[in-house]
Amino acid sequence: SATLYGGLGSALLVTAHFDEAADAFRRAIDLAPANAANYISLAQALQLQGLHDDAVSILQGAIEYMEQNGRQESAEPLKEYLKELQTKQSPASQPDVKPDAE
């Protein structure tokens, strides 16, 4: 069930098995696509793997899904977490800053 996969994903997330956690959350989403918490958890697992753009994309898709299916209240926490992620830069997008040579 989606609840079991969500619980498995959470356990894997806290034990730093981020890739496996992401797989479990994806499975939970497949089984219960209206559960916003699983999208947030998947985004967290992706972010912890350094996959910032993937995390943002997951949240954007989830928000669109919720809004198209009349679940605006479920979209709100997704929007909040997306805003939080968008204020962070992914390590790959941060410029290399080298000290000026004197």
N, C-alpha and C positions, 0 to 999 in steps of 0.2 A: 504494500500500500504506500501511498505518498507519505504518510506519517512515518512509516518505517524508514523509507529512504531519506527523509528529512532528518530524522534522528541519527541515522548512520552518517550522513553528511556532517552533522554537527559534531559528532564524536571524532570523525576524521579531521575536521577543521581544528579542534582544540589539541589534537595530537600532531599537528603540523603535516598532515598528509593531504596537502592542498589539492593536488591533481585528482586523487581519489574522492575527496570531498566534493569537488566540482562535478565529477561524474554522478555521484549520488544525488546531488541537488538537481542536476539535469533530469535524472530519472523521476525525481519527485515532481518536477515541473511537468514532465510528460503526462504523469498520472493525475495531477491536480493543477492545471494551468492558471487557475484563479487565485492561488495562494501566493500573495505578495511576499511573504517571508522567505520562501524558497528562492525567489529571484534575488532578494537582498543578500541572502547567504551565498548564493552562487557568485554574485558580484564580489563579495568579500573574499571568497576563495580565489577568484581570478586576480583580484588586486594583490593578494598576498603572494601570488606567483609572478607579479610584475606585469600582468596583462591588463593594464589600465584601460586601454582602448576597448578591449573585449568586455570588460566590466561595464563600461559606459554604454556600449552597444546593447548588452543584455538588458540593462535598465530602461533604455529608450524603447526597446521592443516590448518590454513588459508594460510600460506606461501606455503605449499605443494599444496593446491588447486589452488592458483594463478599460480604457476609455471607449473603445469600440464595442465592448460588451457590457456597457452600462455600470461599470464598477469603479466610478470615480473615487469613492472612498478608499478603495484598495490602491489606487494610483498615487494617493497623497504621500504615504511613506516612501514609495519608490521615487517620487519627485524630490523628496527631501534628501534621500541618500544620493541620488544623482547629483544634486546641487553640491553636496559635500565632496563627492568624487571630482567634480569638475573644478573645484577650487584647489585640488592637489594636482601636481604635474607628475606624469609618469617619469621614471628615471631616464628612459630613452629620449624623452622630449626636453630634458634639461640640458642647457648648453654647457659645454666644457669650458670652464673658466680657469685660465692659467694665470698665475701671478705674473705681473710685468717684470721683465728682466731689467735689472739696473745696471 
